[in-house]
Amino acid sequence: MSVVVFSSPELLILNKPPGLSLATRRSAPGDVEERLRKLLASEALALGPGPLFLVHRLDVGTTGLVLVARNAATLRLLSQALSQGEIHRSYLALVWGKPRPQEGVWESGLSPDPRDRRKMRVDPAGKKAVTAYRRVAHVPPVSLLLLQPRTGRTHQIRVHLSAAGHPIVGDDLYGGPRHRGVKDPELRRLLAPSHPLLHAWRLQLPEGMTPSVVTAPLPEEFRAVLEALGLSQVVEELAAWAEESASASSAAKASHERP
């Protein structure tokens, strides 16, 4: 599967594989660009010597769409659009249990967990964090969710899901014990993936930008689980709801900004 979803002189959109760290250390700010170039080395793409700027990041185990600007002007444009809520992000996640109601919004604030520096926690006094969700399918003991973060806090989706009692399948940091009582050996194997089944599936870019909407195919382990659960076709039916939700979010933002 190709890593490059879209390429232009200004922008790369990548389908990040699991295991790739996009963390940037202050002591070595060029490391992430080097990792990106290694990732792209097998692609038939002439990158040239110009810089690569990450517009946003995904956790090391999370897969899916990442925006990479190829010049400073595009980085400024996309960073501003992201901060103003003009880039709509849709994730797919396989979670334990059956979230109720079928759709809703989690708005719990988040802050670092003082007991574990690797983690974030729900904190009413923490930074604002908003995640919309919709349960699109349920096959015991798991559900497939479509999630749309309206803020971009560290581990936001993972913490909101864990706090709601529905951690992501494969998320050992926030998920607790695996298998959750599953007895079938093959299903137990599929529900113990090598990475969290959280995928940045769809991006809707600001009006006037090309491409306007882009999606990323699911990674192999995620696809295999959905196939075993009989949910292979569900993902193809989600784009309409994602577009409606993004439009509603834009309308709400515009209404809020009116004097």
C-alpha positions, 0 to 999 in steps of 0.5 A, spaced: 500 500 500 502 506 498 504 511 503 503 517 499 495 519 498 496 526 495 502 530 492 503 537 489 509 542 490 506 545 496 503 539 500 504 531 501 498 527 504 501 521 507 497 514 510 502 513 516 503 506 518 503 504 525 510 504 529 512 511 526 514 516 531 512 523 529 514 526 535 519 532 535 525 533 540 527 540 541 534 537 541 534 534 534 528 538 531 530 535 524 529 527 526 522 527 524 524 530 517 529 524 516 524 519 518 519 522 513 524 521 508 526 514 510 518 512 509 518 516 502 524 513 500 521 507 496 515 511 493 516 513 486 516 521 488 522 526 487 522 530 493 528 534 492 532 537 497 526 542 500 524 542 507 518 537 510 514 540 515 509 536 519 502 540 520 500 535 525 501 529 529 499 522 530 501 517 536 506 512 534 501 507 534 495 510 530 495 510 523 492 514 517 492 521 514 498 526 516 499 533 512 506 535 510 507 542 508 513 542 503 514 550 504 513 555 510 507 558 506 503 552 506 505 550 513 502 557 516 496 556 511 494 549 514 496 551 521 492 557 521 486 553 518 487 547 523 487 552 529 481 555 527 477 549 525 477 549 518 480 542 517 475 537 519 478 530 521 474 523 521 477 517 525 475 510 525 476 506 531 474 499 534 472 499 541 470 495 547 463 495 548 457 499 546 457 506 547 450 509 548 447 513 546 448 512 538 451 518 537 454 524 542 459 529 544 464 528 549 467 535 552 471 533 558 477 537 559 484 533 559 491 534 563 497 530 564 496 524 569 501 526 575 501 518 576 504 516 569 508 521 565 506 517 558 498 519 559 493 524 559 487 524 564 480 527 564 480 533 568 474 538 569 480 544 570 484 541 564 484 544 557 478 544 553 477 537 549 471 536 544 470 529 541 464 528 537 462 520 536 457 516 532 456 508 533 456 505 526 456 498 528 456 493 534 458 486 533 459 483 541 464 485 544 466 491 540 463 497 536 466 501 530 465 508 531 466 514 527 470 520 531 471 527 529 475 531 534 474 538 534 480 540 538 487 537 538 489 535 545 494 529 546 491 523 546 484 526 546 480 520 543 484 515 546 482 518 553 475 520 552 474 513 550 477 510 556 474 515 560 467 513 557 468 505 559 470 504 551 477 503 550 480 502 543 482 495 541 489 494 542 490 500 546 495 497 552 496 504 555 489 506 556 485 500 555 487 495 560 486 487 560 485 485 553 480 480 550 475 482 555 472 475 555 472 473 548 473 465 548 473 464 540 481 463 539 481 466 532 477 472 534 481 473 540 487 473 536 484 478 531 482 482 537 489 483 540 492 487 534 500 490 534 497 497 535 491 500 537 485 500 532 485 507 531 485 510 524 485 517 521 481 516 516 478 522 512 480 529 512 476 535 509 480 541 507 478 548 507 474 551 502 478 552 495 484 547 497 486 541 493 484 536 494 478 538 498 476 531 501 481 525 502 481 518 505 486 513 507 485 505 506 485 502 513 491 498 515 491 490 514 490 488 521 484 493 522 481 490 515 482 483 517 478 484 524 472 488 520 472 482 515 472 477 520 466 481 524 462 482 517 463 489 517 467 490 511 462 494 507 460 499 513 466 504 512 464 505 505 457 508 507 460 513 512 462 518 508 455 522 507 455 522 515 462 525 515 460 530 511 454 532 514 457 532 521 463 537 518 458 542 515 454 542 522 460 543 525 462 549 520 455 552 521 455 552 529 462 555 529 460 561 524 453 562 528 458 562 534 462 567 531 457 572 529 456 578 533 
